[in-house]
């Protein structure tokens, strides 16, 4: 404690953030202070008024650091960022239980795309949502792309075009192909503007267009298509539905936040009200509450939640007062660039709204109990069982597993799946199309995948040292690598890491003669696990996930090749005629069913080639 006492004497009388560390130099708590000198000293002063969490934390403090800032708002922002990055053991942590989807329009692109996302980034994109139905979001995006021929590729079109030839979507009328370089920016953005207005609830042109199609199909007695259009309208209406509530001021956007406690976990429910209507809601689990007061939990929730949202409302209505209300208001006003009020209603309509949200939070706890926390603990228990089994000293948080998929050596692909604290982290999954290996050579393919993955990681880490990037993606190295195979795959991985100078434990997941997961091989020793143990269930899940992810990518590549190749090799059918055929008939199936007379009508076709094409599909 002598070292800490000396550092306490040197603390400045300025605002800042402090980081408490344990004997392993791990950050176990992050806090902020108006005056570092006074706040940090309080932890080490004797007193009976400290709660159990503080007492437990102080017993584990071996060192601390601090960062001086200019004001309290800066310290609040820094504190929030550090908690998100380090997830300290003694901080109250917000953990997304379920990420509802958003619709994203990439406004930072010259020709914006419309897509689904479950995360919000601090970019120039526009986000709409969250929406409670993934199916409705997917269908809405399909309908939007059907009505508006906007691009959905990831080509870099900042210069106007990147390819001499447009892709298939252009030839079947599903994209105006800005890659050709002859699409006016204002025309393209006019379509994007109409889509924005619809998603914003300001323009129902899309629904009206589909309604006209539905009525037209009904008049033609085409009831199948009429029903399809009806379902599209229902999906779009569900996506944009606004449940009206009675408010005194319907022009004020509000977030209503309340919470409920389970036996072990805490659920925070948030309702989003825009223009006096409920447009959605989300619930979150909060970890490491340590029997904290409701006000402390909500204080931490508000800081962590609003540090990463796309939109901040005019009013944030809470069920109880929070300690840093005024500071958080000032911080949110800086982010929003307009007035923000944090309100705790005592009576009236807003009080009733809070009661409604709290009732929903309690219902979530009653319905699901503490199963999420139990599942989270079970996953961590499984990882710890594996760590203890193979005698690893360091804690295992991040695990990466790799697999190769091919059929007769064609379209070989590799997959990388990631688990953190025993839970799949799909945002970090990666796919690799094998480039240097010909034929069914899994060992060489795996060597290529691992080399590409870790070389990229080293490059990103070098940039981090130069303060160009934050630690994420490939720069995040695993604490343990699980190879989908035995000694051979493990040795390949060791060879790659040794050549790159990387030290990461590697184990193999081995199967028996019946292709069932048997156990783990580590340092040439095989460890078997009881089939009912958490560890065995976990390695089985990892193995199946790596295999599934690789197979799905392989199938997508095969299906693309099969689709393209059906017109290849036909005498007289080159690239130009192939595209004209697809543009005219819209699909391969319709080309197969077409008569010679119908084929001759296609631009660039003659009777000889049409007969060749006609006979090709009937003589197969």
C-alpha positions as CSV (number, residue, x, y, z in Angstrom):
1,X,0.0,0.0,0.0
2,X,3.0,2.3,0.4
3,X,3.2,2.9,-3.4
4,X,-0.5,3.9,-3.4
5,X,-0.1,6.2,-0.4
6,X,2.7,8.1,-2.3
7,X,0.5,8.4,-5.4
8,X,-2.4,9.7,-3.3
9,X,-0.3,12.6,-2.2
10,X,0.5,13.5,-5.8
11,X,-3.1,13.6,-7.0
12,X,-4.1,16.9,-8.6
13,X,-7.0,19.1,-7.6
14,X,-8.5,18.9,-11.1
15,X,-11.3,17.1,-12.9
16,X,-10.4,13.7,-14.5
17,X,-10.9,10.0,-14.7
18,X,-9.3,7.4,-12.6
19,X,-8.6,3.7,-13.3
20,X,-8.3,1.2,-10.5
21,X,-6.1,-1.9,-11.1
22,X,-5.6,-5.3,-9.5
23,X,-2.4,-7.2,-8.9
24,X,-2.5,-8.5,-12.5
25,X,-2.6,-5.0,-13.8
26,X,-6.2,-5.5,-14.9
27,X,-8.5,-2.5,-14.8
28,X,-11.3,-3.4,-12.3
29,X,-13.0,0.0,-12.0
30,X,-13.3,3.3,-13.9
31,X,-14.6,6.4,-12.3
32,X,-14.7,10.2,-12.8
33,X,-14.2,13.0,-10.4
34,X,-14.7,16.8,-10.3
35,X,-11.6,16.9,-8.1
36,X,-9.4,13.8,-8.5
37,X,-7.5,14.6,-5.2
38,X,-10.7,14.3,-3.1
39,X,-12.5,11.5,-4.9
40,X,-9.8,9.0,-5.2
41,X,-8.6,9.5,-1.6
42,X,-12.1,8.6,-0.3
43,X,-11.7,5.0,-1.4
44,X,-8.8,4.5,1.0
45,X,-10.2,6.2,4.0
46,X,-11.7,4.1,6.8
47,X,-15.4,4.4,7.2
48,X,-18.5,2.3,7.8
49,X,-20.6,3.9,5.2
50,X,-19.0,2.2,2.2
51,X,-21.2,-0.5,0.5
52,X,-20.1,-4.0,-0.2
53,X,-19.1,-3.3,-3.7
54,X,-16.7,-0.6,-2.8
55,X,-15.2,-2.6,0.1
56,X,-14.6,-5.6,-2.2
57,X,-13.1,-3.4,-4.9
58,X,-10.7,-1.6,-2.5
59,X,-9.4,-4.9,-1.2
60,X,-8.4,-5.8,-4.8
61,X,-6.8,-2.5,-5.7
62,X,-3.0,-2.8,-6.2
63,X,-2.5,0.4,-8.2
64,X,-4.3,3.2,-10.0
65,X,-3.9,5.7,-12.8
66,X,-5.6,8.9,-13.6
67,X,-6.2,11.1,-16.7
68,X,-6.7,14.9,-16.3
69,X,-9.3,16.6,-18.4
70,X,-10.6,20.2,-18.7
71,X,-14.1,19.8,-17.4
72,X,-16.8,17.4,-16.1
73,X,-18.3,16.8,-19.5
74,X,-15.0,15.6,-20.9
75,X,-14.5,13.3,-17.9
76,X,-18.0,11.9,-18.4
77,X,-17.3,11.1,-22.1
78,X,-13.9,9.6,-21.3
79,X,-15.4,7.5,-18.4
80,X,-18.1,6.1,-20.6
81,X,-15.6,5.2,-23.4
82,X,-13.2,3.5,-21.0
83,X,-16.0,1.5,-19.4
84,X,-17.1,0.3,-22.8
85,X,-13.6,-0.6,-23.8
86,X,-12.4,-2.4,-20.6
87,X,-15.7,-3.7,-19.1
88,X,-14.3,-3.4,-15.5
89,X,-15.4,-6.0,-13.0
90,X,-16.8,-3.4,-10.5
91,X,-18.6,-1.0,-12.9
92,X,-22.2,-1.4,-13.7
93,X,-22.3,-2.6,-17.3
94,X,-24.9,-2.4,-20.0
95,X,-25.2,-5.6,-21.9
96,X,-27.4,-5.7,-25.0
97,X,-29.7,-8.6,-24.5
98,X,-31.2,-8.2,-28.0
99,X,-30.2,-5.9,-30.7
100,X,-33.2,-4.9,-32.8
101,X,-32.5,-4.1,-36.4
102,X,-32.2,-0.7,-38.0
103,X,-32.5,0.3,-41.6
104,X,-29.4,2.2,-42.6
105,X,-28.9,4.6,-45.6
106,X,-25.2,5.1,-46.2
107,X,-25.2,8.9,-46.8
108,X,-21.4,9.0,-46.6
109,X,-21.4,7.4,-50.1
110,X,-21.8,9.2,-53.4
111,X,-24.5,6.7,-54.3
112,X,-26.1,5.6,-51.0
113,X,-27.2,2.1,-50.3
114,X,-30.1,0.9,-48.1
115,X,-29.4,-2.0,-45.8
116,X,-30.2,-3.7,-42.5
117,X,-27.9,-3.3,-39.5
118,X,-28.0,-4.2,-35.8
119,X,-25.3,-1.6,-34.7
120,X,-25.1,2.1,-35.0
121,X,-21.8,3.8,-36.0
122,X,-20.7,7.4,-35.6
123,X,-20.7,8.0,-39.4
124,X,-22.7,10.2,-41.8
125,X,-25.3,7.4,-42.4
126,X,-29.0,7.8,-41.5
127,X,-30.5,5.2,-39.2
128,X,-34.2,4.3,-39.0
129,X,-35.6,2.2,-36.2
130,X,-35.2,0.2,-34.1
131,X,-37.8,-2.2,-35.5
132,X,-39.2,-5.1,-33.6
133,X,-39.6,-7.4,-36.6
134,X,-36.5,-8.7,-38.5
135,X,-38.8,-10.2,-41.2
136,X,-40.6,-6.9,-41.8
137,X,-37.3,-5.1,-42.2
138,X,-35.9,-7.7,-44.7
139,X,-39.2,-7.6,-46.7
140,X,-39.3,-3.8,-46.7
141,X,-35.7,-3.6,-48.0
142,X,-36.6,-6.1,-50.8
143,X,-39.7,-4.0,-51.7
144,X,-37.7,-0.7,-51.7
145,X,-35.1,-2.2,-54.0
146,X,-37.8,-3.6,-56.2
147,X,-39.5,-0.2,-56.6
148,X,-36.3,1.9,-56.6
149,X,-33.4,0.6,-58.8
150,X,-30.7,1.7,-56.3
151,X,-27.4,-0.2,-55.9
152,X,-26.7,-2.8,-53.3
153,X,-23.1,-3.7,-54.2
154,X,-20.1,-2.5,-52.2
155,X,-18.1,-1.1,-55.1
156,X,-16.2,2.1,-54.5
157,X,-18.1,4.6,-56.7
158,X,-16.7,7.9,-55.3
159,X,-15.1,8.7,-58.6
160,X,-18.3,7.9,-60.5
161,X,-17.6,4.4,-61.6
162,X,-15.3,1.5,-60.8
163,X,-16.1,-1.1,-63.5
164,X,-16.5,-1.0,-67.2
165,X,-19.4,-3.4,-67.1
166,X,-22.4,-3.3,-64.8
167,X,-23.5,-6.4,-62.9
168,X,-26.5,-8.6,-63.5
169,X,-28.8,-6.3,-61.5
170,X,-28.6,-3.7,-64.2
171,X,-29.6,-6.1,-66.9
172,X,-32.6,-7.3,-65.1
173,X,-33.8,-3.8,-64.3
174,X,-32.9,-3.8,-60.5
175,X,-30.2,-1.2,-60.6
176,X,-29.6,2.0,-62.6
177,X,-25.9,1.1,-62.5
178,X,-24.1,4.2,-61.3
179,X,-20.9,2.2,-61.9
180,X,-21.3,3.1,-65.6
181,X,-20.7,6.7,-64.8
182,X,-23.7,8.1,-66.6
183,X,-26.2,8.4,-63.7
184,X,-26.8,11.9,-62.4
185,X,-26.3,12.4,-58.7
186,X,-29.5,14.4,-58.3
187,X,-31.6,11.7,-60.0
188,X,-30.2,9.0,-57.7
189,X,-30.6,11.2,-54.6
190,X,-34.2,11.9,-55.5
191,X,-34.9,8.2,-55.1
192,X,-33.0,8.1,-51.8
193,X,-35.0,11.2,-50.6
194,X,-38.3,9.4,-51.3
195,X,-37.1,6.3,-49.4
196,X,-36.0,8.5,-46.5
197,X,-39.4,10.3,-46.4
198,X,-41.2,6.9,-46.3
199,X,-39.0,5.6,-43.5
200,X,-39.5,8.8,-41.6
201,X,-43.3,8.5,-41.9
202,X,-43.6,11.6,-44.0
203,X,-44.5,10.0,-47.4
204,X,-46.6,7.0,-48.1
205,X,-45.8,6.9,-51.9
206,X,-44.3,3.4,-51.7
207,X,-47.5,1.9,-50.1
208,X,-49.7,3.8,-52.6
209,X,-47.7,2.4,-55.5
210,X,-48.1,-1.2,-54.2
211,X,-51.8,-0.6,-53.5
212,X,-52.3,0.4,-57.1
213,X,-50.5,-2.8,-58.2
214,X,-52.7,-4.8,-55.8
215,X,-55.9,-3.3,-57.2
216,X,-54.7,-3.8,-60.8
217,X,-53.9,-7.4,-60.1
218,X,-57.3,-8.0,-58.5
219,X,-59.1,-6.5,-61.5
220,X,-57.2,-8.9,-63.7
221,X,-58.3,-11.7,-61.4
222,X,-54.6,-12.3,-60.7
223,X,-55.3,-13.2,-57.1
224,X,-51.9,-14.7,-56.4
225,X,-50.1,-11.5,-57.1
226,X,-52.8,-9.4,-55.5
227,X,-52.2,-11.4,-52.3
228,X,-48.5,-10.9,-52.6
229,X,-49.0,-7.2,-52.9
230,X,-51.3,-7.2,-49.9
231,X,-48.7,-9.0,-47.8
232,X,-46.1,-6.4,-48.9
233,X,-48.4,-3.6,-47.8
234,X,-49.0,-5.2,-44.4
235,X,-45.2,-5.6,-43.9
236,X,-44.6,-2.0,-44.7
237,X,-47.5,-0.8,-42.5
238,X,-46.1,-2.9,-39.7
239,X,-42.7,-1.4,-40.2
240,X,-44.0,2.2,-40.1
241,X,-46.9,1.7,-37.6
242,X,-47.1,4.3,-34.9
243,X,-49.0,3.4,-31.8
244,X,-50.7,6.6,-30.7
245,X,-50.6,7.7,-27.1
246,X,-52.1,10.8,-25.5
247,X,-49.5,13.5,-24.8
248,X,-49.8,17.1,-23.9
249,X,-47.2,18.1,-26.6
250,X,-47.2,15.8,-29.6
251,X,-44.3,17.6,-31.1
252,X,-41.8,16.6,-28.4
253,X,-39.7,13.5,-29.0
254,X,-39.2,11.5,-25.8
255,X,-37.5,8.4,-24.4
256,X,-39.2,6.8,-21.4
257,X,-36.8,4.7,-19.2
258,X,-37.7,2.5,-16.3
259,X,-36.3,-0.7,-14.7
260,X,-37.2,-3.8,-12.8
261,X,-35.1,-6.2,-10.7
262,X,-35.0,-10.0,-10.9
263,X,-33.3,-12.3,-8.4
264,X,-29.9,-11.6,-9.9
265,X,-30.3,-9.4,-12.9
266,X,-31.8,-6.0,-13.7
267,X,-33.8,-5.2,-16.8
268,X,-34.0,-1.7,-18.1
269,X,-36.8,-1.0,-20.6
270,X,-36.8,2.0,-22.9
271,X,-39.8,3.2,-25.0
272,X,-39.1,5.6,-28.0
273,X,-41.8,8.2,-28.6
274,X,-41.6,10.4,-31.7
275,X,-44.3,13.0,-32.6
276,X,-46.4,11.7,-29.8
277,X,-46.4,8.0,-31.0
278,X,-44.6,4.9,-29.7
279,X,-42.3,3.8,-32.6
280,X,-40.5,1.0,-30.8
281,X,-38.9,-0.2,-27.6
282,X,-35.9,-2.1,-26.4
283,X,-34.8,-3.9,-23.2
284,X,-31.3,-4.3,-21.8
285,X,-29.8,-6.4,-19.1
286,X,-27.5,-4.6,-16.7
287,X,-24.6,-6.5,-15.1
288,X,-22.4,-6.0,-12.1
289,X,-25.2,-4.1,-10.2
290,X,-23.9,-5.4,-6.8
291,X,-27.2,-4.4,-5.2
292,X,-26.7,-0.8,-6.3
293,X,-29.4,1.7,-5.9
294,X,-31.9,2.2,-8.8
295,X,-30.6,5.8,-9.3
296,X,-27.0,4.5,-9.6
297,X,-28.0,1.9,-12.2
298,X,-30.0,4.3,-14.3
299,X,-27.2,6.9,-14.1
300,X,-24.8,4.3,-15.6
301,X,-27.4,3.2,-18.1
302,X,-28.1,6.6,-19.4
303,X,-24.4,7.4,-19.9
304,X,-23.6,4.2,-21.7
305,X,-26.7,4.0,-23.8
306,X,-26.6,7.6,-25.2
307,X,-22.9,7.4,-26.0
308,X,-23.7,5.2,-28.9
309,X,-27.2,6.1,-30.3
310,X,-28.0,7.7,-33.6
311,X,-30.6,10.0,-32.2
312,X,-31.1,11.9,-28.9
313,X,-34.7,13.1,-28.1
314,X,-35.7,16.4,-26.7
315,X,-36.8,14.8,-23.4
316,X,-35.5,11.8,-21.5
317,X,-38.1,10.7,-18.8
318,X,-36.8,8.6,-15.9
319,X,-38.5,6.8,-13.1
320,X,-36.0,8.2,-10.5
321,X,-33.5,11.0,-10.0
322,X,-29.9,10.4,-11.1
323,X,-26.8,11.8,-9.5
324,X,-25.3,13.5,-12.6
325,X,-28.5,14.7,-14.2
326,X,-27.2,18.2,-15.0
327,X,-23.8,17.1,-16.3
328,X,-25.4,14.5,-18.5
329,X,-27.9,17.0,-19.8
330,X,-25.0,19.4,-20.8
331,X,-23.2,16.5,-22.5
332,X,-26.2,15.4,-24.4
333,X,-26.9,19.0,-25.5
334,X,-23.4,19.1,-27.0
335,X,-24.0,15.8,-28.9
336,X,-27.5,16.9,-30.1
337,X,-26.6,20.5,-30.6
338,X,-29.9,21.6,-29.0
339,X,-31.8,21.5,-25.7
340,X,-32.2,18.2,-23.8
341,X,-34.2,17.8,-20.6
342,X,-33.9,14.9,-18.2
343,X,-37.2,14.7,-16.3
344,X,-38.5,12.7,-13.4
345,X,-42.3,13.2,-13.3
346,X,-44.1,13.2,-9.9
347,X,-47.7,13.3,-11.2
348,X,-49.7,13.4,-14.3
349,X,-49.4,11.9,-17.8
350,X,-45.7,11.5,-17.9
351,X,-45.8,9.6,-14.5
352,X,-48.3,7.2,-16.1
353,X,-46.0,6.7,-19.1
354,X,-43.1,5.8,-16.7
355,X,-45.5,3.3,-14.9
356,X,-46.4,1.7,-18.2
357,X,-42.7,1.2,-19.1
358,X,-41.8,-0.1,-15.7
359,X,-44.7,-2.6,-16.0
360,X,-43.2,-3.8,-19.2
361,X,-39.7,-4.1,-17.7
362,X,-41.2,-6.1,-14.8
363,X,-43.1,-8.4,-17.3
364,X,-39.8,-9.1,-19.0
365,X,-38.2,-10.1,-15.7
366,X,-41.2,-12.2,-14.8
367,X,-41.4,-13.9,-18.1
368,X,-37.8,-14.7,-18.6
369,X,-36.5,-14.6,-15.0
370,X,-32.7,-14.7,-14.8
371,X,-32.2,-17.1,-17.7
372,X,-30.0,-14.6,-19.6
373,X,-27.6,-14.2,-16.6
374,X,-27.7,-18.0,-16.1
375,X,-26.8,-18.6,-19.7
376,X,-24.1,-16.1,-19.6
377,X,-22.6,-17.7,-16.5
378,X,-22.9,-21.2,-18.0
379,X,-20.9,-20.1,-21.1
380,X,-18.2,-18.6,-18.9
381,X,-18.2,-21.8,-16.8
382,X,-17.7,-23.8,-19.9
383,X,-14.7,-21.7,-21.1
384,X,-13.2,-21.9,-17.6
385,X,-13.6,-25.7,-17.6
386,X,-11.6,-25.9,-20.8
387,X,-8.9,-23.5,-19.6
388,X,-8.4,-25.5,-16.4
389,X,-8.5,-28.8,-18.3
390,X,-5.6,-27.8,-20.6
391,X,-3.9,-25.9,-17.7
392,X,-3.8,-22.4,-19.2
393,X,-2.7,-19.8,-16.7
394,X,-4.1,-16.7,-18.4
395,X,-7.8,-16.0,-18.5
396,X,-9.5,-16.9,-21.8
397,X,-11.9,-14.3,-23.0
398,X,-11.7,-14.4,-26.8
399,X,-11.6,-17.7,-28.8
400,X,-11.2,-18.1,-32.5
401,X,-12.0,-21.2,-34.5
402,X,-11.2,-22.0,-38.1
403,X,-12.6,-24.4,-40.7
404,X,-12.1,-25.2,-44.4
405,X,-14.9,-26.2,-46.8
406,X,-14.7,-27.5,-50.4
407,X,-16.2,-30.1,-52.6
408,X,-13.7,-31.9,-54.8
409,X,-11.4,-29.0,-54.3
410,X,-13.6,-26.4,-56.0
411,X,-14.5,-23.0,-54.4
412,X,-12.4,-23.7,-51.3
413,X,-13.2,-21.3,-48.5
414,X,-12.1,-20.8,-44.9
415,X,-14.2,-19.5,-42.0
416,X,-13.2,-17.8,-38.8
417,X,-15.8,-17.7,-36.0
418,X,-15.3,-15.8,-32.7
419,X,-16.6,-16.4,-29.2
420,X,-16.1,-13.9,-26.3
421,X,-16.9,-15.1,-22.8
422,X,-18.4,-18.2,-24.3
423,X,-20.8,-16.3,-26.5
424,X,-20.7,-16.0,-30.3
425,X,-19.5,-12.6,-31.5
426,X,-20.9,-12.7,-35.1
427,X,-19.7,-9.1,-35.9
428,X,-16.1,-10.5,-35.8
429,X,-16.8,-13.5,-38.0
430,X,-14.7,-13.5,-41.2
431,X,-14.7,-15.5,-44.5
432,X,-11.8,-16.2,-46.7
433,X,-11.9,-17.3,-50.4
434,X,-8.8,-19.5,-50.9
435,X,-6.6,-17.8,-53.5
436,X,-3.3,-19.8,-53.7
437,X,-4.3,-23.4,-53.3
438,X,-5.5,-25.6,-56.1
439,X,-7.4,-28.8,-55.3
440,X,-8.6,-30.3,-52.1
441,X,-5.7,-29.5,-49.8
442,X,-7.1,-28.5,-46.4
443,X,-3.7,-28.1,-44.7
444,X,-2.4,-25.6,-47.3
445,X,-5.7,-23.8,-47.4
446,X,-5.7,-23.5,-43.6
447,X,-2.1,-22.2,-43.8
448,X,-3.2,-19.5,-46.2
449,X,-6.2,-18.5,-44.1
450,X,-4.2,-18.2,-40.9
451,X,-1.3,-16.3,-42.6
452,X,-3.7,-13.8,-44.1
453,X,-5.6,-13.3,-40.9
454,X,-2.6,-12.7,-38.6
455,X,-0.6,-10.7,-41.1
456,X,-3.5,-8.4,-41.4
457,X,-3.8,-8.3,-37.6
458,X,-0.1,-7.4,-37.2
459,X,-0.5,-4.6,-39.8
460,X,-3.5,-3.2,-38.0
461,X,-1.6,-3.4,-34.6
462,X,1.3,-1.4,-36.2
463,X,-1.1,1.3,-37.1
464,X,-2.6,1.3,-33.6
465,X,0.9,2.1,-32.3
466,X,0.9,5.0,-34.6
467,X,-2.5,6.1,-33.1
468,X,-4.3,5.6,-36.4
469,X,-6.8,3.0,-35.3
470,X,-8.5,1.6,-32.2
471,X,-8.2,-2.1,-31.2
472,X,-10.8,-4.0,-33.2
473,X,-11.4,-6.5,-36.0
474,X,-8.2,-8.4,-37.0
475,X,-6.1,-6.4,-34.5
476,X,-8.0,-8.2,-31.7
477,X,-6.0,-11.4,-31.1
478,X,-7.5,-14.4,-29.4
479,X,-6.6,-15.8,-26.0
480,X,-7.0,-19.3,-27.5
481,X,-7.3,-20.8,-31.0
482,X,-9.5,-23.9,-31.6
483,X,-8.7,-25.7,-34.8
484,X,-11.4,-27.9,-36.3
485,X,-9.1,-31.0,-36.5
486,X,-6.4,-32.9,-34.7
487,X,-2.6,-32.7,-34.6
488,X,-2.2,-31.9,-38.3
489,X,-4.3,-28.7,-38.2
490,X,-2.8,-27.7,-34.8
491,X,0.8,-28.0,-36.3
492,X,-0.2,-25.9,-39.3
493,X,-1.4,-23.2,-37.0
494,X,1.7,-23.4,-34.8
495,X,3.9,-23.1,-37.9
496,X,2.1,-19.9,-39.1
497,X,2.2,-18.3,-35.7
498,X,5.9,-19.2,-35.1
499,X,6.9,-17.7,-38.5
500,X,5.0,-14.5,-37.6
501,X,6.4,-14.3,-34.0
502,X,3.0,-14.6,-32.4
503,X,2.5,-16.6,-29.1
504,X,-1.1,-17.8,-28.7
505,X,-2.2,-21.2,-27.3
506,X,-3.6,-23.6,-29.9
507,X,-5.8,-26.6,-29.4
508,X,-7.5,-29.0,-31.8
509,X,-11.1,-30.3,-31.6
510,X,-11.0,-34.0,-32.5
511,X,-13.8,-36.3,-33.5
512,X,-14.2,-40.1,-33.2
513,X,-14.8,-42.7,-35.9
514,X,-18.4,-41.8,-36.0
515,X,-17.6,-38.1,-36.6
516,X,-18.8,-37.1,-33.1
517,X,-16.8,-34.5,-31.1
518,X,-14.6,-36.5,-28.8
519,X,-12.3,-34.0,-27.0
520,X,-9.5,-31.5,-27.2
521,X,-5.8,-32.0,-28.2
522,X,-3.3,-29.6,-26.6
523,X,0.5,-29.9,-26.5
524,X,0.1,-33.4,-28.1
525,X,-2.1,-34.6,-25.2
526,X,-5.7,-35.5,-25.8
527,X,-8.2,-34.5,-23.2
528,X,-11.7,-36.1,-23.2
529,X,-14.7,-34.4,-21.7
530,X,-17.9,-35.9,-20.4
531,X,-20.6,-35.4,-23.1
532,X,-22.9,-33.7,-20.6
533,X,-20.3,-31.3,-19.3
534,X,-20.5,-27.5,-20.1
535,X,-17.0,-27.7,-21.8
536,X,-18.0,-30.5,-24.2
537,X,-21.2,-28.7,-25.1
538,X,-19.2,-25.6,-25.8
539,X,-16.6,-27.1,-28.0
540,X,-19.3,-28.9,-29.9
541,X,-21.1,-25.6,-30.5
542,X,-17.9,-23.9,-31.6
543,X,-17.1,-26.8,-34.0
544,X,-20.6,-26.8,-35.5
545,X,-20.6,-23.0,-35.9
546,X,-17.3,-22.9,-37.7
547,X,-18.5,-25.7,-40.0
548,X,-21.8,-24.0,-40.6
549,X,-20.3,-20.6,-41.4
550,X,-17.8,-22.1,-43.9
551,X,-20.4,-24.3,-45.6
552,X,-22.8,-21.4,-46.0
553,X,-20.1,-19.3,-47.8
554,X,-19.1,-22.2,-49.9
555,X,-22.7,-22.9,-51.0
556,X,-23.2,-19.2,-51.9
557,X,-20.2,-19.3,-54.2
558,X,-21.3,-22.6,-55.8
559,X,-24.8,-21.3,-56.5
560,X,-23.4,-18.2,-58.2
561,X,-21.1,-20.3,-60.4
562,X,-23.9,-22.7,-61.3
563,X,-26.2,-19.7,-62.2
564,X,-23.7,-18.1,-64.4
565,X,-22.4,-21.2,-66.0
566,X,-25.7,-22.4,-67.5
567,X,-25.3,-20.1,-70.4
568,X,-21.6,-20.6,-70.7
569,X,-20.3,-22.9,-73.5
570,X,-23.3,-22.6,-75.8
571,X,-22.2,-21.9,-79.3
572,X,-22.8,-18.3,-80.3
573,X,-23.6,-17.1,-76.8
574,X,-20.9,-14.6,-75.6
575,X,-21.0,-12.1,-72.8
576,X,-23.0,-9.5,-74.7
577,X,-25.7,-12.0,-75.8
578,X,-25.8,-13.5,-72.3
579,X,-26.6,-10.2,-70.8
580,X,-29.2,-9.3,-73.4
581,X,-30.9,-12.6,-72.7
582,X,-31.0,-12.1,-69.0
583,X,-32.2,-8.5,-69.5
584,X,-35.0,-9.7,-71.8
585,X,-36.2,-12.8,-69.9
586,X,-35.2,-11.8,-66.4
587,X,-34.3,-15.4,-65.3
588,X,-32.5,-18.6,-66.6
589,X,-35.8,-20.6,-66.1
590,X,-37.7,-18.3,-68.5
591,X,-34.8,-18.7,-71.1
592,X,-35.1,-22.4,-70.8
593,X,-38.8,-22.4,-71.5
594,X,-38.6,-19.8,-74.4
595,X,-39.4,-20.8,-78.0
596,X,-37.0,-20.1,-80.9
597,X,-39.3,-17.2,-82.0
598,X,-39.2,-15.6,-78.6
599,X,-35.4,-16.0,-78.4
600,X,-35.0,-14.3,-81.8
601,X,-36.7,-11.2,-80.5
602,X,-33.8,-10.6,-78.1
603,X,-31.4,-7.8,-79.2
604,X,-28.3,-9.2,-81.0
605,X,-29.8,-12.7,-81.5
606,X,-30.3,-14.5,-84.9
607,X,-32.2,-17.7,-85.8
608,X,-29.1,-19.9,-85.9
609,X,-28.0,-19.0,-82.4
610,X,-31.6,-19.1,-81.1
611,X,-31.9,-22.7,-82.4
612,X,-28.6,-23.6,-80.8
613,X,-29.8,-22.2,-77.5
614,X,-33.2,-23.8,-77.8
615,X,-31.7,-27.2,-78.6
616,X,-29.1,-27.0,-75.8
617,X,-31.7,-27.0,-73.0
618,X,-33.9,-29.7,-74.6
619,X,-31.1,-32.1,-75.4
620,X,-29.6,-32.0,-71.9
